[in-house]
Amino acid sequence: MFQSNSYISEKEKDYETTLKQLEALIEDEKDEIANLSNASALLNQFLDDINWVGFYLWNGEELVLGPFQGLPACVRIGYGRGVCGTAIKEGETQRIADVHAFPGHIACDSASNSEIVVPIYKEGEIYGVLDIDSPSKDRFDQVDQICLEKFVAILEIYI
């Protein structure tokens, strides 16, 4: 008799491969900027239907643009402002189906319609965020959120 405790989708399998690739890319490198640069490039290659992926780093007062893939972006984002600042303020992932309906959304790229932002911590303190935008509404689902949180958990080990 066949029993399965869980069904793993192709999307989850693809993410698992990407997580392994991330770890292989950064496990022997100590430079944070190099690791974040490779992480953004990896996600840019792996994810479809996105127009921006990268990091904003917390400097103690605000988020400052870090390594990314995509068009030029907003350089500084205040605490509690936009989706990224809200992720820092609330300390949890923000998965926004329609950024135009998000109060205070900061439109760095007018082509963006949905966004996911995952906070990053280092030694229990806020380090920054992983920010991903898509031109499609409702691009990111629960699988994306869970897997991107795992992606960030790996990064937190090596930053």
Biotite code that builds the C-alpha atoms (Angstrom):
import biotite.structure as struc

atoms = struc.array([
    struc.Atom([0.000, 0.000, 0.000], chain_id="A", res_id=1, res_name="MET", atom_name="CA", element="C"),
    struc.Atom([1.280, 3.434, -0.960], chain_id="A", res_id=2, res_name="PHE", atom_name="CA", element="C"),
    struc.Atom([1.250, 6.118, 1.717], chain_id="A", res_id=3, res_name="GLN", atom_name="CA", element="C"),
    struc.Atom([2.465, 9.638, 1.408], chain_id="A", res_id=4, res_name="SER", atom_name="CA", element="C"),
    struc.Atom([2.649, 12.009, 4.341], chain_id="A", res_id=5, res_name="ASN", atom_name="CA", element="C"),
    struc.Atom([3.025, 15.028, 2.128], chain_id="A", res_id=6, res_name="SER", atom_name="CA", element="C"),
    struc.Atom([2.827, 16.044, -1.454], chain_id="A", res_id=7, res_name="TYR", atom_name="CA", element="C"),
    struc.Atom([5.780, 18.040, -2.760], chain_id="A", res_id=8, res_name="ILE", atom_name="CA", element="C"),
    struc.Atom([4.996, 20.160, -5.795], chain_id="A", res_id=9, res_name="SER", atom_name="CA", element="C"),
    struc.Atom([7.359, 20.780, -8.688], chain_id="A", res_id=10, res_name="GLU", atom_name="CA", element="C"),
    struc.Atom([7.634, 24.365, -7.467], chain_id="A", res_id=11, res_name="LYS", atom_name="CA", element="C"),
    struc.Atom([8.809, 23.150, -4.045], chain_id="A", res_id=12, res_name="GLU", atom_name="CA", element="C"),
    struc.Atom([11.299, 20.762, -5.678], chain_id="A", res_id=13, res_name="LYS", atom_name="CA", element="C"),
    struc.Atom([12.659, 23.647, -7.764], chain_id="A", res_id=14, res_name="ASP", atom_name="CA", element="C"),
    struc.Atom([13.022, 25.752, -4.630], chain_id="A", res_id=15, res_name="TYR", atom_name="CA", element="C"),
    struc.Atom([14.835, 22.900, -2.861], chain_id="A", res_id=16, res_name="GLU", atom_name="CA", element="C"),
    struc.Atom([17.330, 22.805, -5.735], chain_id="A", res_id=17, res_name="THR", atom_name="CA", element="C"),
    struc.Atom([17.766, 26.569, -5.493], chain_id="A", res_id=18, res_name="THR", atom_name="CA", element="C"),
    struc.Atom([18.327, 26.360, -1.740], chain_id="A", res_id=19, res_name="LEU", atom_name="CA", element="C"),
    struc.Atom([21.070, 23.798, -2.292], chain_id="A", res_id=20, res_name="LYS", atom_name="CA", element="C"),
    struc.Atom([22.607, 26.016, -4.978], chain_id="A", res_id=21, res_name="GLN", atom_name="CA", element="C"),
    struc.Atom([22.560, 28.991, -2.605], chain_id="A", res_id=22, res_name="LEU", atom_name="CA", element="C"),
    struc.Atom([24.359, 27.085, 0.101], chain_id="A", res_id=23, res_name="GLU", atom_name="CA", element="C"),
    struc.Atom([26.968, 25.827, -2.369], chain_id="A", res_id=24, res_name="ALA", atom_name="CA", element="C"),
    struc.Atom([27.525, 29.382, -3.635], chain_id="A", res_id=25, res_name="LEU", atom_name="CA", element="C"),
    struc.Atom([28.021, 31.024, -0.259], chain_id="A", res_id=26, res_name="ILE", atom_name="CA", element="C"),
    struc.Atom([29.221, 28.387, 2.216], chain_id="A", res_id=27, res_name="GLU", atom_name="CA", element="C"),
    struc.Atom([32.944, 29.099, 1.691], chain_id="A", res_id=28, res_name="ASP", atom_name="CA", element="C"),
    struc.Atom([32.663, 32.870, 1.188], chain_id="A", res_id=29, res_name="GLU", atom_name="CA", element="C"),
    struc.Atom([32.851, 35.264, 4.131], chain_id="A", res_id=30, res_name="LYS", atom_name="CA", element="C"),
    struc.Atom([32.143, 38.536, 2.290], chain_id="A", res_id=31, res_name="ASP", atom_name="CA", element="C"),
    struc.Atom([28.533, 39.565, 2.907], chain_id="A", res_id=32, res_name="GLU", atom_name="CA", element="C"),
    struc.Atom([28.188, 41.715, -0.214], chain_id="A", res_id=33, res_name="ILE", atom_name="CA", element="C"),
    struc.Atom([29.526, 38.923, -2.420], chain_id="A", res_id=34, res_name="ALA", atom_name="CA", element="C"),
    struc.Atom([27.066, 36.468, -0.859], chain_id="A", res_id=35, res_name="ASN", atom_name="CA", element="C"),
    struc.Atom([24.100, 38.842, -1.208], chain_id="A", res_id=36, res_name="LEU", atom_name="CA", element="C"),
    struc.Atom([25.092, 39.594, -4.807], chain_id="A", res_id=37, res_name="SER", atom_name="CA", element="C"),
    struc.Atom([25.174, 35.911, -5.714], chain_id="A", res_id=38, res_name="ASN", atom_name="CA", element="C"),
    struc.Atom([21.930, 35.309, -3.830], chain_id="A", res_id=39, res_name="ALA", atom_name="CA", element="C"),
    struc.Atom([20.114, 38.018, -5.808], chain_id="A", res_id=40, res_name="SER", atom_name="CA", element="C"),
    struc.Atom([21.542, 36.712, -9.090], chain_id="A", res_id=41, res_name="ALA", atom_name="CA", element="C"),
    struc.Atom([20.464, 33.164, -8.213], chain_id="A", res_id=42, res_name="LEU", atom_name="CA", element="C"),
    struc.Atom([16.899, 34.229, -7.467], chain_id="A", res_id=43, res_name="LEU", atom_name="CA", element="C"),
    struc.Atom([16.798, 36.365, -10.596], chain_id="A", res_id=44, res_name="ASN", atom_name="CA", element="C"),
    struc.Atom([17.768, 33.323, -12.640], chain_id="A", res_id=45, res_name="GLN", atom_name="CA", element="C"),
    struc.Atom([15.422, 30.926, -10.818], chain_id="A", res_id=46, res_name="PHE", atom_name="CA", element="C"),
    struc.Atom([12.220, 32.931, -10.414], chain_id="A", res_id=47, res_name="LEU", atom_name="CA", element="C"),
    struc.Atom([9.966, 33.646, -13.344], chain_id="A", res_id=48, res_name="ASP", atom_name="CA", element="C"),
    struc.Atom([7.667, 36.628, -13.714], chain_id="A", res_id=49, res_name="ASP", atom_name="CA", element="C"),
    struc.Atom([9.693, 39.027, -11.563], chain_id="A", res_id=50, res_name="ILE", atom_name="CA", element="C"),
    struc.Atom([11.138, 42.411, -12.456], chain_id="A", res_id=51, res_name="ASN", atom_name="CA", element="C"),
    struc.Atom([13.316, 43.129, -9.401], chain_id="A", res_id=52, res_name="TRP", atom_name="CA", element="C"),
    struc.Atom([15.030, 41.083, -6.714], chain_id="A", res_id=53, res_name="VAL", atom_name="CA", element="C"),
    struc.Atom([17.497, 42.274, -4.140], chain_id="A", res_id=54, res_name="GLY", atom_name="CA", element="C"),
    struc.Atom([18.327, 43.405, -0.670], chain_id="A", res_id=55, res_name="PHE", atom_name="CA", element="C"),
    struc.Atom([17.914, 46.467, 1.455], chain_id="A", res_id=56, res_name="TYR", atom_name="CA", element="C"),
    struc.Atom([20.273, 46.614, 4.438], chain_id="A", res_id=57, res_name="LEU", atom_name="CA", element="C"),
    struc.Atom([19.429, 48.192, 7.788], chain_id="A", res_id=58, res_name="TRP", atom_name="CA", element="C"),
    struc.Atom([21.906, 50.857, 8.912], chain_id="A", res_id=59, res_name="ASN", atom_name="CA", element="C"),
    struc.Atom([20.305, 51.432, 12.318], chain_id="A", res_id=60, res_name="GLY", atom_name="CA", element="C"),
    struc.Atom([18.009, 54.185, 11.085], chain_id="A", res_id=61, res_name="GLU", atom_name="CA", element="C"),
    struc.Atom([16.737, 53.170, 7.655], chain_id="A", res_id=62, res_name="GLU", atom_name="CA", element="C"),
    struc.Atom([17.013, 50.575, 4.903], chain_id="A", res_id=63, res_name="LEU", atom_name="CA", element="C"),
    struc.Atom([19.680, 51.282, 2.281], chain_id="A", res_id=64, res_name="VAL", atom_name="CA", element="C"),
    struc.Atom([19.836, 49.670, -1.142], chain_id="A", res_id=65, res_name="LEU", atom_name="CA", element="C"),
    struc.Atom([22.114, 46.642, -1.315], chain_id="A", res_id=66, res_name="GLY", atom_name="CA", element="C"),
    struc.Atom([22.938, 44.095, -4.034], chain_id="A", res_id=67, res_name="PRO", atom_name="CA", element="C"),
    struc.Atom([20.105, 43.587, -6.523], chain_id="A", res_id=68, res_name="PHE", atom_name="CA", element="C"),
    struc.Atom([19.063, 42.550, -10.024], chain_id="A", res_id=69, res_name="GLN", atom_name="CA", element="C"),
    struc.Atom([16.754, 44.840, -11.987], chain_id="A", res_id=70, res_name="GLY", atom_name="CA", element="C"),
    struc.Atom([16.216, 48.476, -12.819], chain_id="A", res_id=71, res_name="LEU", atom_name="CA", element="C"),
    struc.Atom([17.668, 51.216, -10.605], chain_id="A", res_id=72, res_name="PRO", atom_name="CA", element="C"),
    struc.Atom([15.761, 51.363, -7.336], chain_id="A", res_id=73, res_name="ALA", atom_name="CA", element="C"),
    struc.Atom([14.923, 53.594, -4.396], chain_id="A", res_id=74, res_name="CYS", atom_name="CA", element="C"),
    struc.Atom([18.087, 54.051, -2.358], chain_id="A", res_id=75, res_name="VAL", atom_name="CA", element="C"),
    struc.Atom([16.685, 54.675, 1.135], chain_id="A", res_id=76, res_name="ARG", atom_name="CA", element="C"),
    struc.Atom([13.483, 53.454, 2.799], chain_id="A", res_id=77, res_name="ILE", atom_name="CA", element="C"),
    struc.Atom([12.437, 54.627, 6.239], chain_id="A", res_id=78, res_name="GLY", atom_name="CA", element="C"),
    struc.Atom([11.307, 52.452, 9.118], chain_id="A", res_id=79, res_name="TYR", atom_name="CA", element="C"),
    struc.Atom([7.653, 51.540, 8.650], chain_id="A", res_id=80, res_name="GLY", atom_name="CA", element="C"),
    struc.Atom([7.493, 53.037, 5.145], chain_id="A", res_id=81, res_name="ARG", atom_name="CA", element="C"),
    struc.Atom([6.341, 50.996, 2.161], chain_id="A", res_id=82, res_name="GLY", atom_name="CA", element="C"),
    struc.Atom([6.330, 47.226, 2.083], chain_id="A", res_id=83, res_name="VAL", atom_name="CA", element="C"),
    struc.Atom([10.021, 46.929, 3.035], chain_id="A", res_id=84, res_name="CYS", atom_name="CA", element="C"),
    struc.Atom([9.794, 49.315, 5.980], chain_id="A", res_id=85, res_name="GLY", atom_name="CA", element="C"),
    struc.Atom([6.608, 47.578, 7.150], chain_id="A", res_id=86, res_name="THR", atom_name="CA", element="C"),
    struc.Atom([8.393, 44.200, 7.083], chain_id="A", res_id=87, res_name="ALA", atom_name="CA", element="C"),
    struc.Atom([11.039, 45.663, 9.402], chain_id="A", res_id=88, res_name="ILE", atom_name="CA", element="C"),
    struc.Atom([8.485, 47.313, 11.687], chain_id="A", res_id=89, res_name="LYS", atom_name="CA", element="C"),
    struc.Atom([6.279, 44.231, 11.989], chain_id="A", res_id=90, res_name="GLU", atom_name="CA", element="C"),
    struc.Atom([9.146, 41.728, 11.936], chain_id="A", res_id=91, res_name="GLY", atom_name="CA", element="C"),
    struc.Atom([7.405, 39.423, 9.491], chain_id="A", res_id=92, res_name="GLU", atom_name="CA", element="C"),
    struc.Atom([7.170, 38.614, 5.809], chain_id="A", res_id=93, res_name="THR", atom_name="CA", element="C"),
    struc.Atom([4.926, 40.880, 3.773], chain_id="A", res_id=94, res_name="GLN", atom_name="CA", element="C"),
    struc.Atom([3.245, 39.173, 0.800], chain_id="A", res_id=95, res_name="ARG", atom_name="CA", element="C"),
    struc.Atom([1.331, 41.801, -1.127], chain_id="A", res_id=96, res_name="ILE", atom_name="CA", element="C"),
    struc.Atom([-0.959, 40.676, -3.964], chain_id="A", res_id=97, res_name="ALA", atom_name="CA", element="C"),
    struc.Atom([-1.568, 44.233, -5.244], chain_id="A", res_id=98, res_name="ASP", atom_name="CA", element="C"),
    struc.Atom([0.971, 46.863, -4.225], chain_id="A", res_id=99, res_name="VAL", atom_name="CA", element="C"),
    struc.Atom([-1.327, 49.640, -5.469], chain_id="A", res_id=100, res_name="HIS", atom_name="CA", element="C"),
    struc.Atom([-3.775, 48.723, -2.687], chain_id="A", res_id=101, res_name="ALA", atom_name="CA", element="C"),
    struc.Atom([-1.030, 48.789, -0.022], chain_id="A", res_id=102, res_name="PHE", atom_name="CA", element="C"),
    struc.Atom([-1.190, 52.025, 1.998], chain_id="A", res_id=103, res_name="PRO", atom_name="CA", element="C"),
    struc.Atom([2.043, 53.965, 1.614], chain_id="A", res_id=104, res_name="GLY", atom_name="CA", element="C"),
    struc.Atom([3.500, 51.755, -1.115], chain_id="A", res_id=105, res_name="HIS", atom_name="CA", element="C"),
    struc.Atom([6.716, 53.211, -2.530], chain_id="A", res_id=106, res_name="ILE", atom_name="CA", element="C"),
    struc.Atom([6.659, 52.878, -6.306], chain_id="A", res_id=107, res_name="ALA", atom_name="CA", element="C"),
    struc.Atom([10.301, 52.474, -7.320], chain_id="A", res_id=108, res_name="CYS", atom_name="CA", element="C"),
    struc.Atom([9.270, 50.704, -10.545], chain_id="A", res_id=109, res_name="ASP", atom_name="CA", element="C"),
    struc.Atom([5.849, 51.536, -11.980], chain_id="A", res_id=110, res_name="SER", atom_name="CA", element="C"),
    struc.Atom([5.752, 48.079, -13.614], chain_id="A", res_id=111, res_name="ALA", atom_name="CA", element="C"),
    struc.Atom([5.579, 46.343, -10.220], chain_id="A", res_id=112, res_name="SER", atom_name="CA", element="C"),
    struc.Atom([2.165, 45.041, -9.192], chain_id="A", res_id=113, res_name="ASN", atom_name="CA", element="C"),
    struc.Atom([2.923, 42.518, -6.434], chain_id="A", res_id=114, res_name="SER", atom_name="CA", element="C"),
    struc.Atom([5.731, 42.143, -3.925], chain_id="A", res_id=115, res_name="GLU", atom_name="CA", element="C"),
    struc.Atom([7.132, 39.878, -1.254], chain_id="A", res_id=116, res_name="ILE", atom_name="CA", element="C"),
    struc.Atom([9.532, 41.111, 1.421], chain_id="A", res_id=117, res_name="VAL", atom_name="CA", element="C"),
    struc.Atom([11.257, 38.810, 3.926], chain_id="A", res_id=118, res_name="VAL", atom_name="CA", element="C"),
    struc.Atom([13.082, 40.301, 6.938], chain_id="A", res_id=119, res_name="PRO", atom_name="CA", element="C"),
    struc.Atom([16.659, 39.161, 7.546], chain_id="A", res_id=120, res_name="ILE", atom_name="CA", element="C"),
    struc.Atom([18.192, 38.924, 11.017], chain_id="A", res_id=121, res_name="TYR", atom_name="CA", element="C"),
    struc.Atom([21.781, 38.596, 12.201], chain_id="A", res_id=122, res_name="LYS", atom_name="CA", element="C"),
    struc.Atom([22.402, 37.536, 15.793], chain_id="A", res_id=123, res_name="GLU", atom_name="CA", element="C"),
    struc.Atom([18.809, 38.410, 16.673], chain_id="A", res_id=124, res_name="GLY", atom_name="CA", element="C"),
    struc.Atom([19.006, 41.954, 15.282], chain_id="A", res_id=125, res_name="GLU", atom_name="CA", element="C"),
    struc.Atom([17.472, 43.221, 12.061], chain_id="A", res_id=126, res_name="ILE", atom_name="CA", element="C"),
    struc.Atom([19.977, 43.055, 9.209], chain_id="A", res_id=127, res_name="TYR", atom_name="CA", element="C"),
    struc.Atom([17.785, 43.986, 6.240], chain_id="A", res_id=128, res_name="GLY", atom_name="CA", element="C"),
    struc.Atom([15.215, 42.529, 3.869], chain_id="A", res_id=129, res_name="VAL", atom_name="CA", element="C"),
    struc.Atom([14.959, 40.397, 0.764], chain_id="A", res_id=130, res_name="LEU", atom_name="CA", element="C"),
    struc.Atom([12.634, 42.251, -1.617], chain_id="A", res_id=131, res_name="ASP", atom_name="CA", element="C"),
    struc.Atom([11.118, 40.759, -4.780], chain_id="A", res_id=132, res_name="ILE", atom_name="CA", element="C"),
    struc.Atom([8.743, 42.538, -7.168], chain_id="A", res_id=133, res_name="ASP", atom_name="CA", element="C"),
    struc.Atom([6.612, 41.185, -10.000], chain_id="A", res_id=134, res_name="SER", atom_name="CA", element="C"),
    struc.Atom([4.742, 42.873, -12.834], chain_id="A", res_id=135, res_name="PRO", atom_name="CA", element="C"),
    struc.Atom([1.862, 40.417, -12.208], chain_id="A", res_id=136, res_name="SER", atom_name="CA", element="C"),
    struc.Atom([-0.704, 40.830, -9.479], chain_id="A", res_id=137, res_name="LYS", atom_name="CA", element="C"),
    struc.Atom([-0.828, 38.053, -6.877], chain_id="A", res_id=138, res_name="ASP", atom_name="CA", element="C"),
    struc.Atom([2.434, 36.525, -8.172], chain_id="A", res_id=139, res_name="ARG", atom_name="CA", element="C"),
    struc.Atom([3.606, 35.172, -4.811], chain_id="A", res_id=140, res_name="PHE", atom_name="CA", element="C"),
    struc.Atom([1.836, 32.369, -2.959], chain_id="A", res_id=141, res_name="ASP", atom_name="CA", element="C"),
    struc.Atom([2.301, 30.485, 0.311], chain_id="A", res_id=142, res_name="GLN", atom_name="CA", element="C"),
    struc.Atom([4.884, 28.149, -1.251], chain_id="A", res_id=143, res_name="VAL", atom_name="CA", element="C"),
    struc.Atom([6.941, 31.161, -2.368], chain_id="A", res_id=144, res_name="ASP", atom_name="CA", element="C"),
    struc.Atom([6.727, 32.640, 1.117], chain_id="A", res_id=145, res_name="GLN", atom_name="CA", element="C"),
    struc.Atom([7.766, 29.454, 2.914], chain_id="A", res_id=146, res_name="ILE", atom_name="CA", element="C"),
    struc.Atom([10.612, 28.730, 0.509], chain_id="A", res_id=147, res_name="CYS", atom_name="CA", element="C"),
    struc.Atom([11.900, 32.320, 0.437], chain_id="A", res_id=148, res_name="LEU", atom_name="CA", element="C"),
    struc.Atom([11.892, 32.320, 4.236], chain_id="A", res_id=149, res_name="GLU", atom_name="CA", element="C"),
    struc.Atom([14.054, 29.167, 4.055], chain_id="A", res_id=150, res_name="LYS", atom_name="CA", element="C"),
    struc.Atom([16.296, 30.973, 1.540], chain_id="A", res_id=151, res_name="PHE", atom_name="CA", element="C"),
    struc.Atom([16.733, 33.841, 4.012], chain_id="A", res_id=152, res_name="VAL", atom_name="CA", element="C"),
    struc.Atom([17.383, 31.381, 6.870], chain_id="A", res_id=153, res_name="ALA", atom_name="CA", element="C"),
    struc.Atom([20.342, 30.012, 4.896], chain_id="A", res_id=154, res_name="ILE", atom_name="CA", element="C"),
    struc.Atom([21.620, 33.531, 4.222], chain_id="A", res_id=155, res_name="LEU", atom_name="CA", element="C"),
    struc.Atom([21.392, 34.357, 7.933], chain_id="A", res_id=156, res_name="GLU", atom_name="CA", element="C"),
    struc.Atom([23.913, 31.603, 8.655], chain_id="A", res_id=157, res_name="ILE", atom_name="CA", element="C"),
    struc.Atom([26.510, 33.094, 6.272], chain_id="A", res_id=158, res_name="TYR", atom_name="CA", element="C"),
    struc.Atom([26.156, 36.849, 6.755], chain_id="A", res_id=159, res_name="ILE", atom_name="CA", element="C"),
])
